[in-house]
């Protein structure tokens, strides 16, 4: 989505919701919730 829309998300993706290990190792991991959040950001900025 980043390549197609040429826009970075307003947040840093992470897996912090997946427990202690996700807090430390999960930086930069796109979880389903992060993808949905980014898609919603893009759709809010799209003007039809």
N, CA, C and O of each residue as an XYZ file, in Angstrom:
192
protein
N       0.825     -1.186      0.000
C       0.000      0.000      0.000
C       0.869      1.250      0.000
O       0.516      2.252     -0.621
N       2.015      1.195      0.701
C       2.894      2.359      0.730
C       3.379      2.724     -0.665
O       3.438      3.902     -1.016
N       3.721      1.730     -1.451
C       4.237      1.981     -2.800
C       3.126      2.507     -3.699
O       3.335      3.464     -4.445
N       1.970      1.905     -3.637
C       0.867      2.303     -4.506
C       0.362      3.708     -4.191
O       0.015      4.458     -5.103
N       0.318      4.064     -2.928
C      -0.218      5.363     -2.531
C       0.856      6.422     -2.359
O       0.545      7.606     -2.231
N       2.116      6.008     -2.353
C       3.247      6.922     -2.183
C       3.082      7.774     -0.924
O       3.315      8.983     -0.938
N       2.674      7.113      0.164
C       2.475      7.824      1.423
C       2.833      6.901      2.586
O       2.408      5.747      2.626
N       3.613      7.417      3.525
C       3.972      6.651      4.718
C       2.866      6.769      5.754
O       2.122      7.750      5.760
N       2.750      5.770      6.635
C       1.760      5.871      7.699
C       2.181      6.923      8.724
O       3.358      7.272      8.808
N       1.243      7.416      9.485
C       1.527      8.417     10.517
C       2.022      7.770     11.807
O       2.225      8.466     12.802
N       2.218      6.470     11.809
C       2.645      5.729     12.995
C       3.717      4.719     12.603
O       3.907      4.425     11.423
N       4.406      4.198     13.595
C       5.377      3.131     13.369
C       4.714      1.803     13.688
O       4.279      1.592     14.820
N       4.627      0.908     12.722
C       3.975     -0.370     12.987
C       4.734     -1.173     14.039
O       5.964     -1.153     14.081
N       3.999     -1.867     14.873
C       4.622     -2.723     15.880
C       3.641     -3.802     16.308
O       2.435     -3.697     16.084
N       4.175     -4.820     16.916
C       3.352     -5.935     17.403
C       3.229     -5.875     18.919
O       3.213     -6.914     19.581
N       3.140     -4.671     19.476
C       3.103     -4.528     20.929
C       1.873     -5.149     21.568
O       1.876     -5.412     22.771
N       0.833     -5.388     20.805
C      -0.383     -6.003     21.349
C      -0.245     -7.511     21.536
O      -1.142     -8.157     22.079
N       0.877     -8.072     21.088
C       1.056     -9.514     21.130
C       1.955     -9.965     22.279
O       2.725    -10.913     22.120
N       1.871     -9.315     23.412
C       2.576     -9.742     24.604
C       3.935     -9.093     24.773
O       4.315     -8.190     24.027
N       4.661     -9.577     25.778
C       5.957     -8.998     26.133
C       6.965     -9.105     24.997
O       7.697     -8.153     24.725
N       7.008    -10.240     24.342
C       7.966    -10.430     23.256
C       7.668     -9.483     22.096
O       8.589     -8.993     21.443
N       6.410     -9.229     21.843
C       6.023     -8.301     20.782
C       6.442     -6.878     21.077
O       6.713     -6.108     20.155
N       6.501     -6.510     22.361
C       6.923     -5.161     22.729
C       8.387     -4.931     22.382
O       8.766     -3.831     21.979
N       9.209     -5.959     22.536
C      10.640     -5.801     22.308
C      11.053     -6.131     20.878
O      11.890     -5.437     20.301
N      10.482     -7.166     20.311
C      10.887     -7.621     18.986
C       9.924     -7.231     17.892
O      10.211     -7.445     16.714
N       8.799     -6.670     18.248
C       7.739     -6.433     17.275
C       7.768     -5.106     16.557
O       6.813     -4.782     15.851
N       8.818     -4.326     16.706
C       8.877     -3.042     16.004
C       9.047     -3.267     14.511
O       9.905     -4.040     14.084
N       8.233     -2.592     13.728
C       8.308     -2.715     12.276
C       7.507     -3.861     11.696
O       7.533     -4.083     10.486
N       6.797     -4.591     12.538
C       5.991     -5.716     12.068
C       4.565     -5.241     11.819
O       3.936     -4.629     12.683
N       4.075     -5.533     10.635
C       2.712     -5.157     10.269
C       1.747     -6.254     10.694
O       1.726     -7.331     10.098
N       0.957     -5.985     11.713
C      -0.070     -6.923     12.159
C      -1.370     -6.593     11.413
O      -1.472     -5.529     10.802
N      -2.344     -7.476     11.454
C      -3.628     -7.166     10.802
C      -4.242     -5.854     11.289
O      -4.824     -5.117     10.493
N      -4.123     -5.555     12.573
C      -4.667     -4.297     13.099
C      -3.925     -3.088     12.540
O      -4.538     -2.059     12.255
N      -2.606     -3.209     12.384
C      -1.817     -2.112     11.836
C      -2.172     -1.880     10.363
O      -2.245     -0.733      9.921
N      -2.387     -2.932      9.618
C      -2.763     -2.797      8.207
C      -4.124     -2.117      8.082
O      -4.309     -1.244      7.235
N      -5.067     -2.514      8.919
C      -6.394     -1.888      8.902
C      -6.301     -0.416      9.276
O      -6.961      0.424      8.663
N      -5.499     -0.101     10.263
C      -5.314      1.289     10.682
C      -4.745      2.132      9.539
O      -5.201      3.250      9.301
N      -3.763      1.598      8.844
C      -3.150      2.310      7.722
C      -4.142      2.468      6.568
O      -4.201      3.524      5.939
N      -4.909      1.437      6.296
C      -5.914      1.511      5.233
C      -6.965      2.570      5.558
O      -7.419      3.287      4.666
N      -7.346      2.669      6.809
C      -8.320      3.696      7.207
C      -7.732      5.096      7.068
O      -8.424      6.030      6.663
N      -6.451      5.238      7.406
C      -5.794      6.536      7.209
C      -5.835      6.935      5.741
O      -6.157      8.074      5.405
N      -5.507      5.995      4.878
C      -5.490      6.278      3.444
C      -6.888      6.604      2.929
O      -7.053      7.503      2.105
N      -7.885      5.883      3.406
C      -9.233      6.124      2.908
C      -9.781      7.459      3.402
O     -10.597      8.075      2.717
N      -9.352      7.917      4.573
C      -9.782      9.223      5.075
C      -9.202     10.355      4.234
O      -9.800     11.426      4.139
N      -8.054     10.127      3.631
C      -7.393     11.172      2.851
C      -7.758     11.122      1.376
O      -7.423     12.037      0.623
N      -8.435     10.077      0.962
C      -8.819      9.946     -0.437
C     -10.055     10.778     -0.703
O     -11.042     10.692      0.028
N     -10.002     11.570     -1.730
C     -11.160     12.390     -2.093
C     -11.782     11.824     -3.350
O     -11.124     11.712     -4.385
N     -13.034     11.474     -3.258
C     -13.726     10.861     -4.397
C     -14.374     11.908     -5.200
O     -15.013     11.607     -6.208
